[in-house]
Amino acid sequence: MRRVEAEYDGWGEGSVVAFLCIAILLICLPLGMGPGPIEPPSFSMLLIVPVLMAAILIFLSYASRT
């Protein structure tokens, strides 16, 4: 199999690392919540998720071009 064909076959290393980072964050961040009353997240915290996902998408699109 040629190298070009192998690069488009499945997930690359960057995709796996990004997936694992997001999975770890989704599992570990709720554990950091204190024992006090649960409050709704602030607007800045709600904004972090789409910004982070957009940054990962842009990174993966640039990484797949090389």
C-alpha positions in Angstrom: 0.0 0.0 0.0 1.3 3.4 -0.9 1.9 6.0 1.8 -0.7 8.4 0.4 -3.4 5.7 0.6 -2.3 4.8 4.2 -2.7 8.4 5.4 -6.4 8.5 4.5 -7.2 5.1 6.2 -8.9 5.6 9.6 -8.0 8.0 12.3 -4.5 9.5 12.5 -2.4 10.1 15.6 -3.7 13.7 16.1 -7.3 12.6 16.0 -6.7 9.9 18.6 -4.9 12.3 20.9 -7.6 14.9 20.5 -10.3 12.3 21.2 -8.5 11.1 24.3 -7.9 14.6 25.6 -11.6 15.5 25.3 -12.6 12.2 26.9 -10.3 12.7 29.9 -11.6 16.3 30.3 -15.2 15.2 30.2 -14.5 12.5 32.8 -12.2 14.5 35.2 -13.5 18.1 35.1 -16.8 17.2 36.8 -14.8 15.5 39.6 -13.2 18.8 40.4 -16.6 20.3 41.4 -16.7 21.1 45.1 -19.0 19.5 47.6 -21.0 22.8 47.8 -24.2 23.6 45.9 -24.1 23.1 42.1 -24.5 26.3 40.2 -25.1 26.7 36.5 -21.9 27.3 34.5 -20.9 30.9 33.7 -21.1 32.2 30.2 -17.4 32.1 29.8 -17.4 28.4 30.7 -20.1 27.7 28.2 -18.1 29.5 25.6 -15.0 27.4 26.2 -16.5 24.2 24.8 -17.3 25.4 21.2 -14.0 27.4 21.1 -12.0 24.3 22.1 -13.9 22.2 19.6 -13.3 24.7 16.8 -9.6 24.9 17.7 -9.3 21.1 17.5 -11.1 21.1 14.2 -8.8 23.8 12.8 -5.8 22.0 14.1 -6.8 18.7 12.6 -7.7 20.2 9.2 -4.2 21.9 9.1 -2.5 18.7 10.3 -4.3 16.6 7.6 -3.0 18.9 4.8 0.7 18.1 5.4 
